[in-house]
Amino acid sequence: MLKKRLVGVITVRNGWVVQSFGYNRYLPIGHPTVVAENLDRWGVDEILVLAIDRSKKVLGPDFELLKTLSDMSLSTPITYGGGVKTVEQASLVVQLGAERVCLDAALFGDLRVIRDICHHVGSQAVVATMPLSIKDGHLMWDNYLTKVQLNAEQEIPRLFQDGAISEALIIDWQHEGTPNGFDLNLLRKFPLPNIPLIAFGGLSDIEQLQSALSFKQVVAVGIGNFLNYTEHAVQDYRERLASDLLRPPEYRGPIF
């Protein structure tokens, strides 16, 4: 059985790690390199860097941050999202050390560009970032640039019709930063049963994590600043979950 992944999520805004509350209110945490180094040492399966302001400000990917992380020679695979809209940008993100690329605003544009990106970097290296919510019983996909909500049950099949994208990052944007806030209905209502999903946004409680991981379609859970409250949070999550689905707990202490 394939092991499901515990992903440490680093939310970056204006170059600094922040704790986000519904992507509306932010508290500063620190520098991305410090948080990434800690997550690497604590033994997460993957580090997901989300630069949430790059697309909105039309800044493109944060290549400087990626170069800095690459120079740190972290042992944990890095996935990067934020500002990626072209084949050239996606290719450079991978060249700078990211194993995978998250696409967000680009998903609302020309799907031919998405196909081209997948062709150049490989479909296994492309993740669709999808802020979702439930409204009047329907699954809605939030376009945070235009503030328009689309019917996800209609739009998602169109996005994945070519089978080019490997996974979808499902973000409960309304409850992001809220302890035990993730709405499991986002997983239940996802219209394509064969697309691997990463669940993120308000996941903190052990029982809730177990519930999310129990979905066959869920291949990973993402946890953000809940991992930064205590140094052994990653190991605590693994031990308390006590599931064969996750990799055993591992702690890599500092080298003196």
N, C-alpha and C positions, 0 to 999 in steps of 0.2 A: 504494500500500500504506500502511495506517495505521501510524504509528510507535508502537512499544511504549514504555512509560514507565519512567523510573527514578525511584522514589519514595523520598524521604528520610523515614524513620520516627523520630519523637520519642516515646519511651516515658516517660510521666510518672507518678510515684508520690509522693504527699504534696506535690505542687506542684513537684517537682524532676525534672529529667531523670535517668534512671538507665540503667545497662547491666544488662539482665536476663539471668540464666542460668536458662533453663527456668522462668521466672516463679516462682522459688523463692529465688534469691539475687540481691542487687542491689548495684551499686556506683554511687555518686553521680557525675554528670557535670557538672551545672551548671544554670543557669536556662533554662527553655524559650525565652525571648525571644532569648537569645544563640545557642542552637543553631539556632533558626528563621531568624535573621538571616543566619547563616553559610550555611545550606542555600539560602536565597534568593539570596545573592550567588554561590554556587558554581554555580548553574544546574540544580538538580534540576527535574524536570517537575511534581512534586507534593510537598507536605509533608503527611504523615499524622501527626496528633497522637493518640496513644492514652493516655488517662488510665486506667490499668489498675486503679486502686483505687476508682473512683467508684461502680461498680455494687455491688461487694461491701460497701462502707460505706453504701450507700443515700444517697449524697450528691447524686445528680443530676449533670448535666453541669457542667463547670468553666466557667461563664459569665464569670467574672472573667478567666481566662486567655484565652478567646476574644476578649473585649473588648480586652485588652491587645495581642493579635496583630493585631486589626483596626486598632487605632490606629497600628500600625507601617507600614501601607500597603505590605505585601509584594507583590511582583509575581507570586509563585508561588501557584497555587491551593492552598487548605488543605482537607483532609478531617479531620473530627473524630470520634473515638469515645471513649465512656466515660460511662456513666450515663444514656444516652438511653433512655427507656422510654415516653414519651407523645408524642402529636401536638404538644402545646404545647411540650415541650422540644425536639423536632426542629425545629420552626418557628423557635424562638428561636435555636438553633444556626446556622441558615441566615441569619437576620436579622443575626446578629453577624459575618457574613463568611465562614463556612465554605461552600464550594461543595457539599460532600457530607457525609453523616452515616453513620457506621458504627454498626450495631446489634449488640450482643453478647448480654447477658443477656435482652433483650427477645425474642430469637428462640425462647426456650424457653417463652414465655408464649402468650397468646391471639393467634393469627395474624390475627384481625380488626384488632387494634391495628396490626400491621405493615402491613396493607393501607391502613388509615387514614393512617398516616404517609406511605406512598408516594403516596397520593392528594393529600395536602396539600403536600408538598415536591417531588413528582415522582419517579417510579421511577428516573430516571437519577441522582438525587441520593442514593440509598440503597444502602449496601454492607453485606453480611452478613459479620460477623467470625466466623470459624470456626476454633477451635483443634483441629487434627486430629492423629491419630497412627495407627500401624499396630499392631494387636494380633492375634496368631494369624492373620495374613494378611488381616484385615478392617480396613476404614477406620473409625476410631472418632472420634466428635465429643465433645470434653470439655466438660462443664458445670462450669466452675471454681467456681461458687457451691455446688453440691451435691456436687461430687467424683464425679459419676456420668458414666460414659462410655456414649454411645448409639451404636448401629450407624448410622454415617453413610450407608451405602449404602441404608438404609431411610428414614431421617429427612430427608435432604437433598431428595429428590424432593417430599416433602410440603411443605417450606418454600417451594420455588420453583414450586409447581404453578400459581400464579396469574400468574406472569411479572411480579410487581410489583417485584422487587429487581434492580438493574442488574448488579451484580458481587459476587463473593465474595472476601473476603480470607482466603486459606488460610495459617494460621499453624502452622508446625511447632513447637509449644510445647515439646516435649521437648528440641529442639536449639537453641532461641532463645538467641543469645549465643555459640554454639559455632562457631568458624570452619569453613567448609566442611561444615556439619552438616545442611543441609536434605535431607530424604528425598524424592526425586523420585517415589517411589511414591504420595505424597499426591496428586500431579497425575494419575498414571496411573489411580488407582482412583476418582477423582472421578466420580460416577455420571451426571452430566448434561453431555453433550459441548458444549452450546451456551451454557453460562453462562460469561461472561468471568471469568478468575481473576487475582488478584494474589497472587504467591508471596512469603512472608516467613518469616524465622526461620532464622538460620544461613547465609544466603547471603552469601558473601564471596569465594570463589574464582572467577576468570574463567571457567574451564572449566565450573564448576557453574552460573554465571549463563547461559552460552551454552546449556547443556543445558535449563535452565528456560525460557529464551526461545524455544527451538526448539519447545515445545509450542504448537500453533496456538491453543489455548484461553487461554494465558497472555497477558494484555495489558499486564502490568506486573510488575516485580520490586521488592520493598521491601528497603531496606538500612538498618539502624539505626546503631549506634555504630561500625561499621566505617568509616563516612564521616567520623568525627570524629578518626581517628588522624592523618591528614595533611590539610593544607589543600586540596591538589589531588586528593583521592581521587575526587571525582565525575568530573573531567576524565580522570583516569587510567583509571577504569572504562570510560568511553565510548571512549577512544582504543584501549585494549587489546581491547575487545570487537570493535571494527572491523566493526560490523554495520550494514547499511542499516535494520535494524529500529529502531534507536535514533536519537533526535535527535542531531545533531553536537555535539561538546563546545563549551561556552561558559563563559567565566569573566567575571564582573562584579566587578572590583576595587573597593576602597573609593574613594569620591569625596572628593577633598581640595579 
